[in-house]
């Protein structure tokens, strides 16, 4: 007896999973695990659901989740993040761009990275998952800090409360600690989540 063709609509599966991950991002915004204060800056674990969506579901889901991540980041500038509040008071538009655009990129680009590495077989897929997962955190950290410096470099000393000579040291500390933690979480936890989801997706569709 031949195996029947799956009647599951891929678009329904994609949008359902995207909605679940989007709800998780929004929920994390209002819990301590979403944005974790580390001195004057905040580490975020929001890159994890973005990574899962980007790797498992692709560019469209990554775009949606990255945008939602960015919007929640901008939302925190209205009272939840004192650095964000300071930057918002200086230039709301550039603060919006700083919060949203890097997060869109960290949702979209890893989907292409995963696709490029995994296209030649299962073995490459096992490499592609952690590489793409790590890239979400790297892209988020690099583009967010770069945007902050580009848009607000002259005002950061006053807003952050750190001498201008120490701003680069603060950025390096943030990238070297918080960034590495985010990368590690995405590699370990992200891989553990993405592997079974990719297998289930392949069997289901």
C-alpha positions as a Python dict, from the first residue, in 0.01 Angstrom:
ca = {
    (1, 'X'): (0, 0, 0),
    (2, 'X'): (151, 331, -105),
    (3, 'X'): (196, 610, 138),
    (4, 'X'): (-67, 879, 92),
    (5, 'X'): (26, 1235, 22),
    (6, 'X'): (27, 1459, 330),
    (7, 'X'): (-283, 1673, 362),
    (8, 'X'): (-115, 1911, 604),
    (9, 'X'): (-91, 2264, 468),
    (10, 'X'): (272, 2383, 502),
    (11, 'X'): (162, 2745, 530),
    (12, 'X'): (-71, 2662, 819),
    (13, 'X'): (212, 2482, 1000),
    (14, 'X'): (451, 2770, 940),
    (15, 'X'): (211, 3040, 1056),
    (16, 'X'): (101, 2838, 1360),
    (17, 'X'): (458, 2782, 1475),
    (18, 'X'): (546, 3143, 1401),
    (19, 'X'): (250, 3260, 1610),
    (20, 'X'): (361, 3040, 1902),
    (21, 'X'): (717, 3174, 1886),
    (22, 'X'): (589, 3531, 1854),
    (23, 'X'): (373, 3482, 2163),
    (24, 'X'): (680, 3350, 2345),
    (25, 'X'): (880, 3660, 2251),
    (26, 'X'): (603, 3888, 2377),
    (27, 'X'): (571, 3686, 2699),
    (28, 'X'): (947, 3698, 2757),
    (29, 'X'): (937, 4077, 2727),
    (30, 'X'): (746, 4096, 3054),
    (31, 'X'): (948, 3834, 3243),
    (32, 'X'): (1302, 3852, 3385),
    (33, 'X'): (1438, 3609, 3121),
    (34, 'X'): (1351, 3837, 2831),
    (35, 'X'): (1576, 4134, 2902),
    (36, 'X'): (1829, 4071, 3178),
    (37, 'X'): (1988, 4386, 3329),
    (38, 'X'): (2369, 4369, 3333),
    (39, 'X'): (2494, 4704, 3463),
    (40, 'X'): (2379, 4986, 3234),
    (41, 'X'): (2290, 4749, 2949),
    (42, 'X'): (2067, 4445, 2907),
    (43, 'X'): (2139, 4096, 2785),
    (44, 'X'): (1856, 3933, 2593),
    (45, 'X'): (1754, 3574, 2534),
    (46, 'X'): (1501, 3685, 2272),
    (47, 'X'): (1740, 3566, 2005),
    (48, 'X'): (1656, 3203, 2093),
    (49, 'X'): (1296, 3194, 1960),
    (50, 'X'): (1407, 3407, 1665),
    (51, 'X'): (1679, 3152, 1589),
    (52, 'X'): (1434, 2862, 1610),
    (53, 'X'): (1190, 3030, 1372),
    (54, 'X'): (1458, 3138, 1127),
    (55, 'X'): (1621, 2793, 1111),
    (56, 'X'): (1315, 2570, 1120),
    (57, 'X'): (1065, 2784, 929),
    (58, 'X'): (1276, 3005, 706),
    (59, 'X'): (1309, 3366, 598),
    (60, 'X'): (945, 3468, 628),
    (61, 'X'): (917, 3349, 986),
    (62, 'X'): (1256, 3498, 1070),
    (63, 'X'): (1140, 3833, 933),
    (64, 'X'): (821, 3829, 1139),
    (65, 'X'): (990, 3716, 1460),
    (66, 'X'): (1282, 3955, 1416),
    (67, 'X'): (1039, 4243, 1367),
    (68, 'X'): (843, 4149, 1679),
    (69, 'X'): (1169, 4119, 1874),
    (70, 'X'): (1265, 4467, 1756),
    (71, 'X'): (927, 4613, 1847),
    (72, 'X'): (947, 4467, 2198),
    (73, 'X'): (1295, 4617, 2231),
    (74, 'X'): (1158, 4957, 2129),
    (75, 'X'): (871, 4912, 2375),
    (76, 'X'): (1119, 4875, 2663),
    (77, 'X'): (1241, 5227, 2587),
    (78, 'X'): (914, 5356, 2732),
    (79, 'X'): (1000, 5293, 3096),
    (80, 'X'): (1159, 4947, 3120),
    (81, 'X'): (1512, 5039, 3006),
    (82, 'X'): (1670, 5359, 3135),
    (83, 'X'): (1934, 5366, 2858),
    (84, 'X'): (1660, 5322, 2599),
    (85, 'X'): (1459, 5597, 2765),
    (86, 'X'): (1756, 5831, 2739),
    (87, 'X'): (1813, 5755, 2372),
    (88, 'X'): (1440, 5785, 2299),
    (89, 'X'): (1438, 6135, 2447),
    (90, 'X'): (1722, 6234, 2213),
    (91, 'X'): (1583, 6095, 1887),
    (92, 'X'): (1276, 5865, 1882),
    (93, 'X'): (1314, 5775, 1513),
    (94, 'X'): (1678, 5669, 1536),
    (95, 'X'): (1599, 5479, 1855),
    (96, 'X'): (1329, 5290, 1664),
    (97, 'X'): (1572, 5212, 1381),
    (98, 'X'): (1838, 5100, 1631),
    (99, 'X'): (1594, 4867, 1806),
    (100, 'X'): (1415, 4720, 1504),
    (101, 'X'): (1651, 4698, 1204),
    (102, 'X'): (1927, 4488, 1368),
    (103, 'X'): (1660, 4248, 1496),
    (104, 'X'): (1507, 4211, 1149),
    (105, 'X'): (1853, 4128, 1016),
    (106, 'X'): (1915, 3874, 1292),
    (107, 'X'): (1590, 3704, 1194),
    (108, 'X'): (1640, 3702, 818),
    (109, 'X'): (2013, 3649, 754),
    (110, 'X'): (2052, 3328, 960),
    (111, 'X'): (1778, 3163, 752),
    (112, 'X'): (1996, 3210, 445),
    (113, 'X'): (2304, 3095, 636),
    (114, 'X'): (2127, 2776, 743),
    (115, 'X'): (1996, 2713, 393),
    (116, 'X'): (2337, 2768, 233),
    (117, 'X'): (2519, 2530, 470),
    (118, 'X'): (2254, 2258, 493),
    (119, 'X'): (2170, 2219, 125),
    (120, 'X'): (2423, 1940, 64),
    (121, 'X'): (2297, 1678, 307),
    (122, 'X'): (2220, 1567, 662),
    (123, 'X'): (2578, 1598, 787),
    (124, 'X'): (2589, 1961, 681),
    (125, 'X'): (2253, 2018, 846),
    (126, 'X'): (2401, 1919, 1182),
    (127, 'X'): (2666, 2187, 1129),
    (128, 'X'): (2425, 2443, 989),
    (129, 'X'): (2198, 2447, 1295),
    (130, 'X'): (2455, 2566, 1553),
    (131, 'X'): (2628, 2797, 1303),
    (132, 'X'): (2301, 2966, 1207),
    (133, 'X'): (2192, 2977, 1571),
    (134, 'X'): (2515, 3145, 1675),
    (135, 'X'): (2487, 3391, 1387),
    (136, 'X'): (2156, 3522, 1525),
    (137, 'X'): (2327, 3636, 1844),
    (138, 'X'): (2633, 3768, 1658),
    (139, 'X'): (2427, 3970, 1410),
    (140, 'X'): (2208, 4106, 1689),
    (141, 'X'): (2504, 4214, 1903),
    (142, 'X'): (2718, 4359, 1623),
    (143, 'X'): (2445, 4554, 1444),
    (144, 'X'): (2277, 4676, 1763),
    (145, 'X'): (2598, 4809, 1918),
    (146, 'X'): (2711, 4953, 1583),
    (147, 'X'): (2378, 5133, 1541),
    (148, 'X'): (2395, 5268, 1895),
    (149, 'X'): (2744, 5406, 1834),
    (150, 'X'): (2660, 5541, 1487),
    (151, 'X'): (2341, 5717, 1596),
    (152, 'X'): (2421, 5819, 1952),
    (153, 'X'): (2800, 5807, 1990),
    (154, 'X'): (2819, 6168, 2104),
    (155, 'X'): (2548, 6120, 2368),
    (156, 'X'): (2632, 5776, 2507),
    (157, 'X'): (2858, 5899, 2785),
    (158, 'X'): (2578, 6106, 2937),
    (159, 'X'): (2305, 5846, 2882),
    (160, 'X'): (2498, 5541, 3002),
    (161, 'X'): (2678, 5724, 3280),
    (162, 'X'): (3023, 5614, 3166),
    (163, 'X'): (3315, 5837, 3067),
    (164, 'X'): (3346, 5870, 2690),
    (165, 'X'): (3692, 5709, 2701),
    (166, 'X'): (3537, 5397, 2853),
    (167, 'X'): (3251, 5352, 2605),
    (168, 'X'): (3450, 5121, 2378),
    (169, 'X'): (3559, 4920, 2681),
    (170, 'X'): (3193, 4888, 2783),
    (171, 'X'): (3097, 4773, 2434),
    (172, 'X'): (3381, 4521, 2431),
    (173, 'X'): (3276, 4392, 2773),
    (174, 'X'): (2915, 4360, 2657),
    (175, 'X'): (3011, 4177, 2338),
    (176, 'X'): (3261, 3957, 2518),
    (177, 'X'): (3031, 3849, 2800),
    (178, 'X'): (2666, 3899, 2715),
    (179, 'X'): (2724, 3828, 2348),
    (180, 'X'): (2907, 3504, 2422),
    (181, 'X'): (2634, 3392, 2662),
    (182, 'X'): (2370, 3455, 2395),
    (183, 'X'): (2578, 3262, 2141),
    (184, 'X'): (2621, 2969, 2380),
    (185, 'X'): (2249, 2957, 2459),
    (186, 'X'): (2158, 2964, 2090),
    (187, 'X'): (2407, 2689, 2006),
    (188, 'X'): (2320, 2452, 2292),
    (189, 'X'): (1951, 2514, 2353),
    (190, 'X'): (1873, 2621, 1998),
    (191, 'X'): (2027, 2307, 1850),
    (192, 'X'): (1840, 2088, 2100),
    (193, 'X'): (1511, 2249, 1997),
    (194, 'X'): (1569, 2281, 1622),
    (195, 'X'): (1684, 1923, 1556),
    (196, 'X'): (1358, 1749, 1658),
    (197, 'X'): (1147, 2025, 1505),
    (198, 'X'): (1321, 1988, 1169),
    (199, 'X'): (1273, 1611, 1182),
    (200, 'X'): (906, 1650, 1272),
    (201, 'X'): (858, 1909, 999),
    (202, 'X'): (1016, 1680, 739),
    (203, 'X'): (795, 1387, 838),
    (204, 'X'): (481, 1595, 865),
    (205, 'X'): (520, 1775, 533),
}
